[in-house]
Amino acid sequence: MGLAKTTLVLVSLAFFASAAAHNCQNGTRPASEENREGCDYYCWNAETKSWDKFFFGNGERCFYNNGDEGLCQNGECHLTTDSGVPNDSEF
């Protein structure tokens, strides 16, 4: 294997290992994010030297530190508790 191919393989393995170590993929809630508000989280991408945004799965329980709770849907926390904020049916 040439030097370029070897380097590519090593870089690829390092990238996948870092992502796998944090279980960073859409539709999952890594153990490190159990106390995370809302339905999104970020993982460091060593290859691009930036943060990548991921989302918990649809139906995953979500919450906010003020006590509001809900379910994730398409990356947003849809509240199931009364937050004290008016909704569309109250107008």
PDB file of N, CA, C and O in Angstrom:
ATOM      1  N   MET A   1       0.852  -1.169   0.000  1.00  0.00           N
ATOM      2  CA  MET A   1       0.000   0.000   0.000  1.00  0.00           C
ATOM      3  C   MET A   1       0.896   1.229   0.000  1.00  0.00           C
ATOM      4  O   MET A   1       1.864   1.297   0.757  1.00  0.00           O
ATOM      5  N   GLY A   2       0.579   2.185  -0.834  1.00  0.00           N
ATOM      6  CA  GLY A   2       1.375   3.401  -0.902  1.00  0.00           C
ATOM      7  C   GLY A   2       1.166   4.278   0.315  1.00  0.00           C
ATOM      8  O   GLY A   2       0.230   4.085   1.091  1.00  0.00           O
ATOM      9  N   LEU A   3       2.054   5.243   0.466  1.00  0.00           N
ATOM     10  CA  LEU A   3       1.994   6.159   1.603  1.00  0.00           C
ATOM     11  C   LEU A   3       0.670   6.924   1.634  1.00  0.00           C
ATOM     12  O   LEU A   3       0.088   7.109   2.703  1.00  0.00           O
ATOM     13  N   ALA A   4       0.195   7.366   0.483  1.00  0.00           N
ATOM     14  CA  ALA A   4      -1.065   8.118   0.425  1.00  0.00           C
ATOM     15  C   ALA A   4      -2.240   7.254   0.875  1.00  0.00           C
ATOM     16  O   ALA A   4      -3.100   7.720   1.623  1.00  0.00           O
ATOM     17  N   LYS A   5      -2.283   6.005   0.427  1.00  0.00           N
ATOM     18  CA  LYS A   5      -3.378   5.113   0.817  1.00  0.00           C
ATOM     19  C   LYS A   5      -3.319   4.796   2.306  1.00  0.00           C
ATOM     20  O   LYS A   5      -4.349   4.763   2.980  1.00  0.00           O
ATOM     21  N   THR A   6      -2.111   4.564   2.818  1.00  0.00           N
ATOM     22  CA  THR A   6      -1.947   4.279   4.242  1.00  0.00           C
ATOM     23  C   THR A   6      -2.410   5.463   5.077  1.00  0.00           C
ATOM     24  O   THR A   6      -3.105   5.290   6.078  1.00  0.00           O
ATOM     25  N   THR A   7      -2.027   6.660   4.664  1.00  0.00           N
ATOM     26  CA  THR A   7      -2.436   7.870   5.376  1.00  0.00           C
ATOM     27  C   THR A   7      -3.949   8.024   5.353  1.00  0.00           C
ATOM     28  O   THR A   7      -4.557   8.349   6.372  1.00  0.00           O
ATOM     29  N   LEU A   8      -4.556   7.793   4.201  1.00  0.00           N
ATOM     30  CA  LEU A   8      -6.008   7.899   4.072  1.00  0.00           C
ATOM     31  C   LEU A   8      -6.714   6.907   4.992  1.00  0.00           C
ATOM     32  O   LEU A   8      -7.702   7.255   5.638  1.00  0.00           O
ATOM     33  N   VAL A   9      -6.221   5.695   5.054  1.00  0.00           N
ATOM     34  CA  VAL A   9      -6.818   4.676   5.917  1.00  0.00           C
ATOM     35  C   VAL A   9      -6.701   5.090   7.381  1.00  0.00           C
ATOM     36  O   VAL A   9      -7.670   4.974   8.131  1.00  0.00           O
ATOM     37  N   LEU A  10      -5.541   5.567   7.795  1.00  0.00           N
ATOM     38  CA  LEU A  10      -5.341   5.964   9.187  1.00  0.00           C
ATOM     39  C   LEU A  10      -6.216   7.151   9.571  1.00  0.00           C
ATOM     40  O   LEU A  10      -6.793   7.173  10.658  1.00  0.00           O
ATOM     41  N   VAL A  11      -6.316   8.131   8.688  1.00  0.00           N
ATOM     42  CA  VAL A  11      -7.163   9.298   8.952  1.00  0.00           C
ATOM     43  C   VAL A  11      -8.623   8.876   9.046  1.00  0.00           C
ATOM     44  O   VAL A  11      -9.344   9.335   9.932  1.00  0.00           O
ATOM     45  N   SER A  12      -9.063   8.010   8.146  1.00  0.00           N
ATOM     46  CA  SER A  12     -10.447   7.532   8.167  1.00  0.00           C
ATOM     47  C   SER A  12     -10.748   6.782   9.457  1.00  0.00           C
ATOM     48  O   SER A  12     -11.798   6.990  10.066  1.00  0.00           O
ATOM     49  N   LEU A  13      -9.844   5.920   9.871  1.00  0.00           N
ATOM     50  CA  LEU A  13     -10.042   5.172  11.108  1.00  0.00           C
ATOM     51  C   LEU A  13     -10.103   6.098  12.312  1.00  0.00           C
ATOM     52  O   LEU A  13     -10.924   5.900  13.208  1.00  0.00           O
ATOM     53  N   ALA A  14      -9.246   7.098  12.338  1.00  0.00           N
ATOM     54  CA  ALA A  14      -9.253   8.052  13.447  1.00  0.00           C
ATOM     55  C   ALA A  14     -10.566   8.814  13.500  1.00  0.00           C
ATOM     56  O   ALA A  14     -11.118   9.031  14.578  1.00  0.00           O
ATOM     57  N   PHE A  15     -11.068   9.220  12.339  1.00  0.00           N
ATOM     58  CA  PHE A  15     -12.335   9.953  12.284  1.00  0.00           C
ATOM     59  C   PHE A  15     -13.481   9.087  12.785  1.00  0.00           C
ATOM     60  O   PHE A  15     -14.259   9.523  13.634  1.00  0.00           O
ATOM     61  N   PHE A  16     -13.594   7.879  12.277  1.00  0.00           N
ATOM     62  CA  PHE A  16     -14.690   7.007  12.686  1.00  0.00           C
ATOM     63  C   PHE A  16     -14.565   6.608  14.147  1.00  0.00           C
ATOM     64  O   PHE A  16     -15.577   6.453  14.831  1.00  0.00           O
ATOM     65  N   ALA A  17     -13.359   6.440  14.631  1.00  0.00           N
ATOM     66  CA  ALA A  17     -13.166   6.092  16.039  1.00  0.00           C
ATOM     67  C   ALA A  17     -13.597   7.234  16.940  1.00  0.00           C
ATOM     68  O   ALA A  17     -14.209   6.998  17.982  1.00  0.00           O
ATOM     69  N   SER A  18     -13.285   8.483  16.555  1.00  0.00           N
ATOM     70  CA  SER A  18     -13.678   9.605  17.404  1.00  0.00           C
ATOM     71  C   SER A  18     -15.182   9.777  17.404  1.00  0.00           C
ATOM     72  O   SER A  18     -15.759  10.065  18.453  1.00  0.00           O
ATOM     73  N   ALA A  19     -15.838   9.610  16.268  1.00  0.00           N
ATOM     74  CA  ALA A  19     -17.297   9.723  16.206  1.00  0.00           C
ATOM     75  C   ALA A  19     -17.950   8.568  16.957  1.00  0.00           C
ATOM     76  O   ALA A  19     -18.939   8.766  17.663  1.00  0.00           O
ATOM     77  N   ALA A  20     -17.409   7.376  16.811  1.00  0.00           N
ATOM     78  CA  ALA A  20     -17.986   6.212  17.478  1.00  0.00           C
ATOM     79  C   ALA A  20     -17.809   6.301  18.985  1.00  0.00           C
ATOM     80  O   ALA A  20     -18.667   5.847  19.742  1.00  0.00           O
ATOM     81  N   ALA A  21     -16.697   6.887  19.423  1.00  0.00           N
ATOM     82  CA  ALA A  21     -16.447   7.005  20.852  1.00  0.00           C
ATOM     83  C   ALA A  21     -17.518   7.846  21.528  1.00  0.00           C
ATOM     84  O   ALA A  21     -17.830   7.623  22.698  1.00  0.00           O
ATOM     85  N   HIS A  22     -18.076   8.790  20.825  1.00  0.00           N
ATOM     86  CA  HIS A  22     -19.120   9.647  21.377  1.00  0.00           C
ATOM     87  C   HIS A  22     -20.507   9.200  20.927  1.00  0.00           C
ATOM     88  O   HIS A  22     -21.503   9.803  21.326  1.00  0.00           O
ATOM     89  N   ASN A  23     -20.591   8.169  20.117  1.00  0.00           N
ATOM     90  CA  ASN A  23     -21.866   7.702  19.563  1.00  0.00           C
ATOM     91  C   ASN A  23     -22.607   8.826  18.866  1.00  0.00           C
ATOM     92  O   ASN A  23     -23.818   8.973  19.030  1.00  0.00           O
ATOM     93  N   CYS A  24     -21.896   9.607  18.103  1.00  0.00           N
ATOM     94  CA  CYS A  24     -22.475  10.761  17.426  1.00  0.00           C
ATOM     95  C   CYS A  24     -23.121  10.342  16.119  1.00  0.00           C
ATOM     96  O   CYS A  24     -22.441  10.130  15.115  1.00  0.00           O
ATOM     97  N   GLN A  25     -24.423  10.226  16.143  1.00  0.00           N
ATOM     98  CA  GLN A  25     -25.184   9.971  14.930  1.00  0.00           C
ATOM     99  C   GLN A  25     -26.621  10.387  15.193  1.00  0.00           C
ATOM    100  O   GLN A  25     -27.105  10.296  16.321  1.00  0.00           O
ATOM    101  N   ASN A  26     -27.289  10.838  14.166  1.00  0.00           N
ATOM    102  CA  ASN A  26     -28.676  11.250  14.316  1.00  0.00           C
ATOM    103  C   ASN A  26     -29.529  10.077  14.774  1.00  0.00           C
ATOM    104  O   ASN A  26     -29.292   8.932  14.391  1.00  0.00           O
ATOM    105  N   GLY A  27     -30.522  10.379  15.595  1.00  0.00           N
ATOM    106  CA  GLY A  27     -31.444   9.355  16.063  1.00  0.00           C
ATOM    107  C   GLY A  27     -31.003   8.644  17.320  1.00  0.00           C
ATOM    108  O   GLY A  27     -31.643   7.683  17.745  1.00  0.00           O
ATOM    109  N   THR A  28     -29.913   9.100  17.925  1.00  0.00           N
ATOM    110  CA  THR A  28     -29.424   8.466  19.144  1.00  0.00           C
ATOM    111  C   THR A  28     -29.287   9.502  20.247  1.00  0.00           C
ATOM    112  O   THR A  28     -29.205  10.699  19.972  1.00  0.00           O
ATOM    113  N   ARG A  29     -29.263   9.053  21.477  1.00  0.00           N
ATOM    114  CA  ARG A  29     -28.949   9.909  22.623  1.00  0.00           C
ATOM    115  C   ARG A  29     -27.776   9.246  23.342  1.00  0.00           C
ATOM    116  O   ARG A  29     -27.972   8.300  24.105  1.00  0.00           O
ATOM    117  N   PRO A  30     -26.570   9.732  23.105  1.00  0.00           N
ATOM    118  CA  PRO A  30     -25.409   9.156  23.783  1.00  0.00           C
ATOM    119  C   PRO A  30     -25.534   9.305  25.299  1.00  0.00           C
ATOM    120  O   PRO A  30     -26.173  10.238  25.784  1.00  0.00           O
ATOM    121  N   ALA A  31     -24.934   8.403  26.029  1.00  0.00           N
ATOM    122  CA  ALA A  31     -24.984   8.453  27.492  1.00  0.00           C
ATOM    123  C   ALA A  31     -24.463   9.786  28.018  1.00  0.00           C
ATOM    124  O   ALA A  31     -24.924  10.267  29.053  1.00  0.00           O
ATOM    125  N   SER A  32     -23.510  10.381  27.315  1.00  0.00           N
ATOM    126  CA  SER A  32     -22.952  11.664  27.743  1.00  0.00           C
ATOM    127  C   SER A  32     -23.948  12.806  27.610  1.00  0.00           C
ATOM    128  O   SER A  32     -23.705  13.897  28.126  1.00  0.00           O
ATOM    129  N   GLU A  33     -25.071  12.576  26.924  1.00  0.00           N
ATOM    130  CA  GLU A  33     -26.061  13.628  26.684  1.00  0.00           C
ATOM    131  C   GLU A  33     -27.368  13.391  27.439  1.00  0.00           C
ATOM    132  O   GLU A  33     -28.393  13.973  27.084  1.00  0.00           O
ATOM    133  N   GLU A  34     -27.351  12.552  28.468  1.00  0.00           N
ATOM    134  CA  GLU A  34     -28.576  12.238  29.214  1.00  0.00           C
ATOM    135  C   GLU A  34     -29.206  13.467  29.849  1.00  0.00           C
ATOM    136  O   GLU A  34     -30.427  13.523  29.997  1.00  0.00           O
ATOM    137  N   ASN A  35     -28.399  14.453  30.226  1.00  0.00           N
ATOM    138  CA  ASN A  35     -28.914  15.656  30.883  1.00  0.00           C
ATOM    139  C   ASN A  35     -28.974  16.845  29.941  1.00  0.00           C
ATOM    140  O   ASN A  35     -29.027  17.990  30.389  1.00  0.00           O
ATOM    141  N   ARG A  36     -28.966  16.587  28.659  1.00  0.00           N
ATOM    142  CA  ARG A  36     -28.979  17.648  27.643  1.00  0.00           C
ATOM    143  C   ARG A  36     -30.401  18.139  27.406  1.00  0.00           C
ATOM    144  O   ARG A  36     -31.305  17.348  27.140  1.00  0.00           O
ATOM    145  N   GLU A  37     -30.591  19.464  27.507  1.00  0.00           N
ATOM    146  CA  GLU A  37     -31.894  20.056  27.194  1.00  0.00           C
ATOM    147  C   GLU A  37     -32.177  19.960  25.704  1.00  0.00           C
ATOM    148  O   GLU A  37     -31.251  19.888  24.896  1.00  0.00           O
ATOM    149  N   GLY A  38     -33.444  19.959  25.340  1.00  0.00           N
ATOM    150  CA  GLY A  38     -33.835  19.992  23.936  1.00  0.00           C
ATOM    151  C   GLY A  38     -33.593  18.679  23.226  1.00  0.00           C
ATOM    152  O   GLY A  38     -33.549  17.622  23.855  1.00  0.00           O
ATOM    153  N   CYS A  39     -33.434  18.746  21.904  1.00  0.00           N
ATOM    154  CA  CYS A  39     -33.342  17.539  21.072  1.00  0.00           C
ATOM    155  C   CYS A  39     -32.098  17.505  20.195  1.00  0.00           C
ATOM    156  O   CYS A  39     -31.999  16.659  19.307  1.00  0.00           O
ATOM    157  N   ASP A  40     -31.157  18.396  20.423  1.00  0.00           N
ATOM    158  CA  ASP A  40     -29.952  18.396  19.605  1.00  0.00           C
ATOM    159  C   ASP A  40     -28.714  18.366  20.497  1.00  0.00           C
ATOM    160  O   ASP A  40     -28.770  18.696  21.682  1.00  0.00           O
ATOM    161  N   TYR A  41     -27.606  17.965  19.900  1.00  0.00           N
ATOM    162  CA  TYR A  41     -26.328  17.970  20.601  1.00  0.00           C
ATOM    163  C   TYR A  41     -25.219  18.105  19.570  1.00  0.00           C
ATOM    164  O   TYR A  41     -25.445  17.945  18.371  1.00  0.00           O
ATOM    165  N   TYR A  42     -24.027  18.399  20.049  1.00  0.00           N
ATOM    166  CA  TYR A  42     -22.892  18.649  19.167  1.00  0.00           C
ATOM    167  C   TYR A  42     -21.746  17.718  19.516  1.00  0.00           C
ATOM    168  O   TYR A  42     -21.528  17.386  20.682  1.00  0.00           O
ATOM    169  N   CYS A  43     -21.019  17.303  18.493  1.00  0.00           N
ATOM    170  CA  CYS A  43     -19.811  16.501  18.677  1.00  0.00           C
ATOM    171  C   CYS A  43     -18.686  17.133  17.871  1.00  0.00           C
ATOM    172  O   CYS A  43     -18.899  17.623  16.762  1.00  0.00           O
ATOM    173  N   TRP A  44     -17.499  17.116  18.437  1.00  0.00           N
ATOM    174  CA  TRP A  44     -16.332  17.677  17.779  1.00  0.00           C
ATOM    175  C   TRP A  44     -15.915  16.785  16.620  1.00  0.00           C
ATOM    176  O   TRP A  44     -15.799  15.569  16.773  1.00  0.00           O
ATOM    177  N   ASN A  45     -15.692  17.391  15.464  1.00  0.00           N
ATOM    178  CA  ASN A  45     -15.232  16.685  14.276  1.00  0.00           C
ATOM    179  C   ASN A  45     -13.765  17.055  14.087  1.00  0.00           C
ATOM    180  O   ASN A  45     -13.448  18.161  13.651  1.00  0.00           O
ATOM    181  N   ALA A  46     -12.874  16.124  14.418  1.00  0.00           N
ATOM    182  CA  ALA A  46     -11.441  16.391  14.346  1.00  0.00           C
ATOM    183  C   ALA A  46     -10.980  16.632  12.914  1.00  0.00           C
ATOM    184  O   ALA A  46     -10.009  17.353  12.688  1.00  0.00           O
ATOM    185  N   GLU A  47     -11.667  16.036  11.953  1.00  0.00           N
ATOM    186  CA  GLU A  47     -11.271  16.194  10.555  1.00  0.00           C
ATOM    187  C   GLU A  47     -11.511  17.617  10.057  1.00  0.00           C
ATOM    188  O   GLU A  47     -10.652  18.197   9.392  1.00  0.00           O
ATOM    189  N   THR A  48     -12.668  18.178  10.375  1.00  0.00           N
ATOM    190  CA  THR A  48     -12.997  19.531   9.916  1.00  0.00           C
ATOM    191  C   THR A  48     -12.671  20.586  10.965  1.00  0.00           C
ATOM    192  O   THR A  48     -12.775  21.785  10.705  1.00  0.00           O
ATOM    193  N   LYS A  49     -12.275  20.134  12.153  1.00  0.00           N
ATOM    194  CA  LYS A  49     -11.974  21.029  13.269  1.00  0.00           C
ATOM    195  C   LYS A  49     -13.151  21.959  13.558  1.00  0.00           C
ATOM    196  O   LYS A  49     -12.992  23.168  13.725  1.00  0.00           O
ATOM    197  N   SER A  50     -14.331  21.354  13.610  1.00  0.00           N
ATOM    198  CA  SER A  50     -15.546  22.111  13.910  1.00  0.00           C
ATOM    199  C   SER A  50     -16.545  21.189  14.606  1.00  0.00           C
ATOM    200  O   SER A  50     -16.347  19.976  14.684  1.00  0.00           O
ATOM    201  N   TRP A  51     -17.605  21.783  15.100  1.00  0.00           N
ATOM    202  CA  TRP A  51     -18.648  21.023  15.780  1.00  0.00           C
ATOM    203  C   TRP A  51     -19.704  20.596  14.786  1.00  0.00           C
ATOM    204  O   TRP A  51     -20.150  21.407  13.975  1.00  0.00           O
ATOM    205  N   ASP A  52     -20.115  19.336  14.831  1.00  0.00           N
ATOM    206  CA  ASP A  52     -21.199  18.809  14.001  1.00  0.00           C
ATOM    207  C   ASP A  52     -22.448  18.695  14.872  1.00  0.00           C
ATOM    208  O   ASP A  52     -22.372  18.284  16.030  1.00  0.00           O
ATOM    209  N   LYS A  53     -23.591  19.062  14.306  1.00  0.00           N
ATOM    210  CA  LYS A  53     -24.857  19.027  15.035  1.00  0.00           C
ATOM    211  C   LYS A  53     -25.599  17.728  14.736  1.00  0.00           C
ATOM    212  O   LYS A  53     -25.709  17.315  13.581  1.00  0.00           O
ATOM    213  N   PHE A  54     -26.105  17.093  15.787  1.00  0.00           N
ATOM    214  CA  PHE A  54     -26.867  15.857  15.672  1.00  0.00           C
ATOM    215  C   PHE A  54     -28.182  16.015  16.423  1.00  0.00           C
ATOM    216  O   PHE A  54     -28.321  16.906  17.261  1.00  0.00           O
ATOM    217  N   PHE A  55     -29.143  15.150  16.122  1.00  0.00           N
ATOM    218  CA  PHE A  55     -30.463  15.229  16.732  1.00  0.00           C
ATOM    219  C   PHE A  55     -30.844  13.906  17.366  1.00  0.00           C
ATOM    220  O   PHE A  55     -30.514  12.837  16.853  1.00  0.00           O
ATOM    221  N   PHE A  56     -31.554  13.992  18.506  1.00  0.00           N
ATOM    222  CA  PHE A  56     -32.111  12.793  19.115  1.00  0.00           C
ATOM    223  C   PHE A  56     -33.216  12.271  18.215  1.00  0.00           C
ATOM    224  O   PHE A  56     -33.737  13.012  17.382  1.00  0.00           O
ATOM    225  N   GLY A  57     -33.578  11.017  18.370  1.00  0.00           N
ATOM    226  CA  GLY A  57     -34.593  10.396  17.525  1.00  0.00           C
ATOM    227  C   GLY A  57     -36.005  10.883  17.823  1.00  0.00           C
ATOM    228  O   GLY A  57     -36.292  11.351  18.924  1.00  0.00           O
ATOM    229  N   ASN A  58     -36.876  10.769  16.836  1.00  0.00           N
ATOM    230  CA  ASN A  58     -38.288  11.100  17.020  1.00  0.00           C
ATOM    231  C   ASN A  58     -38.871  10.224  18.119  1.00  0.00           C
ATOM    232  O   ASN A  58     -38.617   9.020  18.168  1.00  0.00           O
ATOM    233  N   GLY A  59     -39.649  10.834  18.996  1.00  0.00           N
ATOM    234  CA  GLY A  59     -40.250  10.108  20.104  1.00  0.00           C
ATOM    235  C   GLY A  59     -39.382  10.040  21.344  1.00  0.00           C
ATOM    236  O   GLY A  59     -39.835   9.587  22.396  1.00  0.00           O
ATOM    237  N   GLU A  60     -38.129  10.487  21.234  1.00  0.00           N
ATOM    238  CA  GLU A  60     -37.220  10.510  22.387  1.00  0.00           C
ATOM    239  C   GLU A  60     -37.701  11.568  23.378  1.00  0.00           C
ATOM    240  O   GLU A  60     -38.076  12.669  22.975  1.00  0.00           O
ATOM    241  N   ARG A  61     -37.693  11.244  24.662  1.00  0.00           N
ATOM    242  CA  ARG A  61     -38.083  12.186  25.689  1.00  0.00           C
ATOM    243  C   ARG A  61     -37.134  13.381  25.687  1.00  0.00           C
ATOM    244  O   ARG A  61     -35.920  13.217  25.566  1.00  0.00           O
ATOM    245  N   CYS A  62     -37.693  14.582  25.824  1.00  0.00           N
ATOM    246  CA  CYS A  62     -36.870  15.784  25.924  1.00  0.00           C
ATOM    247  C   CYS A  62     -37.372  16.621  27.091  1.00  0.00           C
ATOM    248  O   CYS A  62     -38.482  16.418  27.583  1.00  0.00           O
ATOM    249  N   PHE A  63     -36.556  17.550  27.521  1.00  0.00           N
ATOM    250  CA  PHE A  63     -36.913  18.365  28.681  1.00  0.00           C
ATOM    251  C   PHE A  63     -36.120  19.663  28.649  1.00  0.00           C
ATOM    252  O   PHE A  63     -35.159  19.818  27.895  1.00  0.00           O
ATOM    253  N   TYR A  64     -36.555  20.581  29.489  1.00  0.00           N
ATOM    254  CA  TYR A  64     -35.833  21.826  29.722  1.00  0.00           C
ATOM    255  C   TYR A  64     -35.645  21.964  31.223  1.00  0.00           C
ATOM    256  O   TYR A  64     -36.437  21.432  32.002  1.00  0.00           O
ATOM    257  N   ASN A  65     -34.608  22.670  31.631  1.00  0.00           N
ATOM    258  CA  ASN A  65     -34.283  22.773  33.051  1.00  0.00           C
ATOM    259  C   ASN A  65     -35.345  23.497  33.869  1.00  0.00           C
ATOM    260  O   ASN A  65     -35.304  23.455  35.098  1.00  0.00           O
ATOM    261  N   ASN A  66     -36.303  24.165  33.208  1.00  0.00           N
ATOM    262  CA  ASN A  66     -37.388  24.815  33.945  1.00  0.00           C
ATOM    263  C   ASN A  66     -38.481  23.818  34.321  1.00  0.00           C
ATOM    264  O   ASN A  66     -39.464  24.198  34.958  1.00  0.00           O
ATOM    265  N   GLY A  67     -38.329  22.548  33.938  1.00  0.00           N
ATOM    266  CA  GLY A  67     -39.287  21.511  34.282  1.00  0.00           C
ATOM    267  C   GLY A  67     -40.183  21.076  33.137  1.00  0.00           C
ATOM    268  O   GLY A  67     -40.865  20.057  33.247  1.00  0.00           O
ATOM    269  N   ASP A  68     -40.199  21.826  32.034  1.00  0.00           N
ATOM    270  CA  ASP A  68     -41.011  21.437  30.883  1.00  0.00           C
ATOM    271  C   ASP A  68     -40.487  20.135  30.290  1.00  0.00           C
ATOM    272  O   ASP A  68     -39.278  19.916  30.214  1.00  0.00           O
ATOM    273  N   GLU A  69     -41.413  19.273  29.870  1.00  0.00           N
ATOM    274  CA  GLU A  69     -41.057  18.002  29.246  1.00  0.00           C
ATOM    275  C   GLU A  69     -41.805  17.842  27.941  1.00  0.00           C
ATOM    276  O   GLU A  69     -42.860  18.443  27.738  1.00  0.00           O
ATOM    277  N   GLY A  70     -41.253  17.030  27.060  1.00  0.00           N
ATOM    278  CA  GLY A  70     -41.903  16.786  25.785  1.00  0.00           C
ATOM    279  C   GLY A  70     -41.296  15.605  25.067  1.00  0.00           C
ATOM    280  O   GLY A  70     -40.610  14.777  25.665  1.00  0.00           O
ATOM    281  N   LEU A  71     -41.562  15.540  23.766  1.00  0.00           N
ATOM    282  CA  LEU A  71     -41.021  14.493  22.906  1.00  0.00           C
ATOM    283  C   LEU A  71     -40.360  15.137  21.699  1.00  0.00           C
ATOM    284  O   LEU A  71     -40.862  16.120  21.155  1.00  0.00           O
ATOM    285  N   CYS A  72     -39.227  14.574  21.282  1.00  0.00           N
ATOM    286  CA  CYS A  72     -38.523  15.084  20.110  1.00  0.00           C
ATOM    287  C   CYS A  72     -39.272  14.707  18.838  1.00  0.00           C
ATOM    288  O   CYS A  72     -39.771  13.590  18.702  1.00  0.00           O
ATOM    289  N   GLN A  73     -39.340  15.640  17.928  1.00  0.00           N
ATOM    290  CA  GLN A  73     -39.931  15.409  16.611  1.00  0.00           C
ATOM    291  C   GLN A  73     -39.183  16.288  15.621  1.00  0.00           C
ATOM    292  O   GLN A  73     -39.241  17.515  15.704  1.00  0.00           O
ATOM    293  N   ASN A  74     -38.475  15.656  14.678  1.00  0.00           N
ATOM    294  CA  ASN A  74     -37.714  16.383  13.653  1.00  0.00           C
ATOM    295  C   ASN A  74     -36.750  17.399  14.255  1.00  0.00           C
ATOM    296  O   ASN A  74     -36.602  18.506  13.738  1.00  0.00           O
ATOM    297  N   GLY A  75     -36.095  17.016  15.349  1.00  0.00           N
ATOM    298  CA  GLY A  75     -35.078  17.866  15.953  1.00  0.00           C
ATOM    299  C   GLY A  75     -35.591  18.931  16.893  1.00  0.00           C
ATOM    300  O   GLY A  75     -34.802  19.713  17.422  1.00  0.00           O
ATOM    301  N   GLU A  76     -36.905  18.984  17.117  1.00  0.00           N
ATOM    302  CA  GLU A  76     -37.486  19.981  18.011  1.00  0.00           C
ATOM    303  C   GLU A  76     -38.186  19.289  19.168  1.00  0.00           C
ATOM    304  O   GLU A  76     -38.731  18.196  19.016  1.00  0.00           O
ATOM    305  N   CYS A  77     -38.164  19.940  20.333  1.00  0.00           N
ATOM    306  CA  CYS A  77     -38.832  19.401  21.511  1.00  0.00           C
ATOM    307  C   CYS A  77     -40.263  19.924  21.542  1.00  0.00           C
ATOM    308  O   CYS A  77     -40.495  21.112  21.765  1.00  0.00           O
ATOM    309  N   HIS A  78     -41.215  19.030  21.316  1.00  0.00           N
ATOM    310  CA  HIS A  78     -42.637  19.380  21.366  1.00  0.00           C
ATOM    311  C   HIS A  78     -43.128  19.087  22.780  1.00  0.00           C
ATOM    312  O   HIS A  78     -43.202  17.931  23.198  1.00  0.00           O
ATOM    313  N   LEU A  79     -43.461  20.152  23.507  1.00  0.00           N
ATOM    314  CA  LEU A  79     -43.797  20.030  24.921  1.00  0.00           C
ATOM    315  C   LEU A  79     -45.095  19.276  25.149  1.00  0.00           C
ATOM    316  O   LEU A  79     -46.065  19.417  24.404  1.00  0.00           O
ATOM    317  N   THR A  80     -45.080  18.471  26.203  1.00  0.00           N
ATOM    318  CA  THR A  80     -46.281  17.758  26.629  1.00  0.00           C
ATOM    319  C   THR A  80     -46.759  18.288  27.972  1.00  0.00           C
ATOM    320  O   THR A  80     -47.791  17.851  28.482  1.00  0.00           O
ATOM    321  N   THR A  81     -46.006  19.237  28.553  1.00  0.00           N
ATOM    322  CA  THR A  81     -46.407  19.865  29.805  1.00  0.00           C
ATOM    323  C   THR A  81     -46.831  21.290  29.517  1.00  0.00           C
ATOM    324  O   THR A  81     -46.433  21.863  28.503  1.00  0.00           O
ATOM    325  N   ASP A  82     -47.630  21.868  30.392  1.00  0.00           N
ATOM    326  CA  ASP A  82     -48.084  23.244  30.231  1.00  0.00           C
ATOM    327  C   ASP A  82     -46.950  24.177  30.615  1.00  0.00           C
ATOM    328  O   ASP A  82     -46.558  24.238  31.781  1.00  0.00           O
ATOM    329  N   SER A  83     -46.425  24.898  29.645  1.00  0.00           N
ATOM    330  CA  SER A  83     -45.293  25.784  29.895  1.00  0.00           C
ATOM    331  C   SER A  83     -45.726  27.182  30.307  1.00  0.00           C
ATOM    332  O   SER A  83     -44.878  28.020  30.612  1.00  0.00           O
ATOM    333  N   GLY A  84     -47.033  27.452  30.324  1.00  0.00           N
ATOM    334  CA  GLY A  84     -47.504  28.782  30.667  1.00  0.00           C
ATOM    335  C   GLY A  84     -47.484  29.742  29.499  1.00  0.00           C
ATOM    336  O   GLY A  84     -47.823  30.915  29.654  1.00  0.00           O
ATOM    337  N   VAL A  85     -47.095  29.264  28.340  1.00  0.00           N
ATOM    338  CA  VAL A  85     -47.047  30.087  27.130  1.00  0.00           C
ATOM    339  C   VAL A  85     -48.304  29.800  26.325  1.00  0.00           C
ATOM    340  O   VAL A  85     -48.665  28.637  26.146  1.00  0.00           O
ATOM    341  N   PRO A  86     -48.990  30.853  25.826  1.00  0.00           N
ATOM    342  CA  PRO A  86     -50.209  30.595  25.044  1.00  0.00           C
ATOM    343  C   PRO A  86     -49.919  29.799  23.779  1.00  0.00           C
ATOM    344  O   PRO A  86     -48.858  29.948  23.174  1.00  0.00           O
ATOM    345  N   ASN A  87     -50.863  28.954  23.383  1.00  0.00           N
ATOM    346  CA  ASN A  87     -50.708  28.220  22.131  1.00  0.00           C
ATOM    347  C   ASN A  87     -51.727  28.738  21.120  1.00  0.00           C
ATOM    348  O   ASN A  87     -52.522  29.622  21.441  1.00  0.00           O
ATOM    349  N   ASP A  88     -51.711  28.207  19.923  1.00  0.00           N
ATOM    350  CA  ASP A  88     -52.572  28.696  18.841  1.00  0.00           C
ATOM    351  C   ASP A  88     -54.058  28.624  19.176  1.00  0.00           C
ATOM    352  O   ASP A  88     -54.831  29.470  18.726  1.00  0.00           O
ATOM    353  N   SER A  89     -54.467  27.633  19.956  1.00  0.00           N
ATOM    354  CA  SER A  89     -55.890  27.462  20.245  1.00  0.00           C
ATOM    355  C   SER A  89     -56.404  28.488  21.254  1.00  0.00           C
ATOM    356  O   SER A  89     -57.613  28.606  21.453  1.00  0.00           O
ATOM    357  N   GLU A  90     -55.507  29.222  21.884  1.00  0.00           N
ATOM    358  CA  GLU A  90     -55.915  30.194  22.891  1.00  0.00           C
ATOM    359  C   GLU A  90     -56.108  31.596  22.326  1.00  0.00           C
ATOM    360  O   GLU A  90     -56.340  32.530  23.094  1.00  0.00           O
ATOM    361  N   PHE A  91     -56.020  31.771  21.024  1.00  0.00           N
ATOM    362  CA  PHE A  91     -56.189  33.097  20.410  1.00  0.00           C
ATOM    363  C   PHE A  91     -57.535  33.227  19.776  1.00  0.00           C
ATOM    364  O   PHE A  91     -57.853  34.274  19.212  1.00  0.00           O
TER     365      PHE A  91
END
